[in-house]
C-alpha cells in the first residue's frame, strides 16, 4: 500500500474536519476582499490580449520599475515556467536545479525533453563552488529563493556571484520568486540581468491559488516574444476575470503583506520549535511556509502519519530529499499544535 | 509594409467604430446571462482538482453519456489540444492534418517537436483515398469538423471510414469539435472509438472566449491520465471561477443553442450571397462562422481592405490556403452588409 506514495496527487481532494494537513502549499487565509468586489458588475467575455491585460501589466511594470511589454501574464507560475522552458530549450538541453527542488521541476523538464542537472546544497544553501562546476554546459539555471520545499533563501552574495557567472557564460537565469513577499529575515534580493526571467504569481502573496494568475518578467525580448508566440497557440489569453481580480490585488496597501508575514512568522516559530522539541533536525525556514525535517524511515512516517494519525505530510523524495518529509504550515497555530501532538504520538508509538 | 501580414496577431487589439472586422473568430453575442449570475456571491479561492471541478465534469459526462473521469477541463480548447499532443507524441512523430487547417495547428506541432503531414481536400471535404495514403506512418490524425477556416463539415460516411481505418491501424484520432453545436445542415456526427480524443470548449457555443474553458474527452485512459499528469505541472487546475461559470452554461436550455444557430444561418446566407454576388467563388459553410472565398492577389486584398477600406480579413495562407482569404461572420447583418459594400469598392477600385 505504501507503494501508493508516488506523488502529492494522492492527497489532492483528501479532506475532513479530523485531518490535519501539512500537505498542499495553499494559504488558508482568503484573498483581500477587494478582489471579490469587482465580481457583481463584471460583464466582459471577449478574448483578451495574449500577453495579458494592459492595466495589470502596467501595475506590475510600476512595481518592478519596468515596461508593461516585459511581462506575460500566465495561468499561474506553472505556465510561466513551462513557457520559458519551451521558449529557450531544444530537446536534450540541460537545465541546472538546486536540490532539494520543487517537485514540478523535473517532470516539467521531462515533458519539454530537457535534462535536469543538480547541484547539491548545504542546509538548503547553494554551494557556489559546486554550482560553478555544474553550470557549465547548461542552457539555463533555475533558482528558487525562498525555496519550496526548504523555506530557505539564498545568500545575497551567492545570488550576485550567480548573476555574474551566468552573464559571463551567457546562461539564462530563471528565477522562481513566487515566495518573494514571504521572507522573514530580509528584503528579497531580485536577480537581474540581460538574460534573467523572473517568475511570480498571485497565488501565495494574495492567496489566489485557484484563479491561476502568474506571470513572467524579463528584459530579454527574444524570450518574452517567443513565450507570447507559444502562448498564442497553447492557451491564448489568461482568464480575463482572473486578471481583473489580480489587478485589484495589486492595489492592496503594503501593510497587507507585512501583516501576512507576521502571521507566517508566528506559525514558522510554532512548528519549528515544536519539531525541534520532538528531536527532529531541521533547517529553519527563512521564507515561504515549508519546513523539511529529517525523519527516520520517511516513507513509513508519511504513510503512518496519514493512516493512523490523520496527518498529511509530503515525502521528501518527491523533492529530491530522501531522508526528509515536507510540512507546509499554511494553517493556524492551534492546528499546528494539534498536528505536532499527533506527530509526537507517531514518534512514540509508530 | 505588406510583409507585416505574418499572422493574425497583427490585428489583435485593433478596434474602432469605423472598422468592420471579419477577423477574429469571436462571437459578438454575449454569454447566457446565468453565467454571470453566480458572480456576486462567489468566494472560493483554493486550488481546484487538476482534471476539473466535479460538478462540471459530471454535467459534461451526462451530455456525452460518459464518465466524469473521462474528461479533463482545460484553459480553452487550445490547451486541450496541446496536452494531447504532449501526451501522445515523441519528437519526430507525424500528425495528419486536412488542409486548409486552423492556423494554430502547425505551430502547436512545431512547439511539440512533431511533424505535420497534410491531406488536401476537395472544396474542404476530405478525399478518403488521399487520406488513406497519407495517414500511414502517422501517430495521430487531427479532424476539425465543422472546420475553421472553411466552415465545411466532413461527410458522415467519410468520418465512419476514418474511424474504422484509424482503429485498424491503431492511430489516435484527435477530433476538434469546438463548432459542433453550430451546424446548419444536420446533427453533428461525433467521432468515437477506443483511441479517439474529442476536443471542445465553451468559447463558441456560449461565447465565453475570454474565460478560457475547454476540455478533452476520451475513453483512452492512458491519454487522459497522461494529460492530467502533464497539466499537474504545466498549469494546474483551470481557473475555478471560469469552471463554475461554464457549469452554469451547461444548464442553459437547448433552445438557446437552436436560437443561436438560426442567427448564424441568417448571417451565413447574408455574407455568402453577398460575396457570390460580387463574383467571388466560395465553398458554402455548413457550420461554424467562417467562409474562405477565392480572391485575386490575396495579400493585396487583405492589406488594402484594411488600410483603405477599414475591413479586417485574414490571409488564407495562414490556414494553408494560398489563393483565399478568411472572413469570420461573427457580426450582425447590418455590419455584414456594410462590409460587403466596402469589399465591392475594393474589387472595383483596389
Interface residues (C-beta under 8 A of the other chain):
Chain A: X9 X12 X13 X24 X26 X30 X31 X36 X39 X40 X42 X43 X44 X45 X46 X47 X48 X49 X50 X75 X76 X78 X79 X82 X86 X91 X104 X107 X108 X111 X113 X207 X208 X209 X210 X211 X212 X229 X230 X232 X233 X234 X235 X236 X237 X238 X239 X240 X241 X242
Chain B: X9 X12 X13 X24 X26 X30 X31 X36 X39 X40 X42 X43 X44 X45 X46 X47 X48 X49 X50 X75 X76 X78 X79 X82 X86 X91 X104 X107 X108 X111 X113 X207 X208 X209 X210 X211 X212 X229 X230 X232 X233 X234 X235 X236 X237 X238 X239 X240 X241 X242
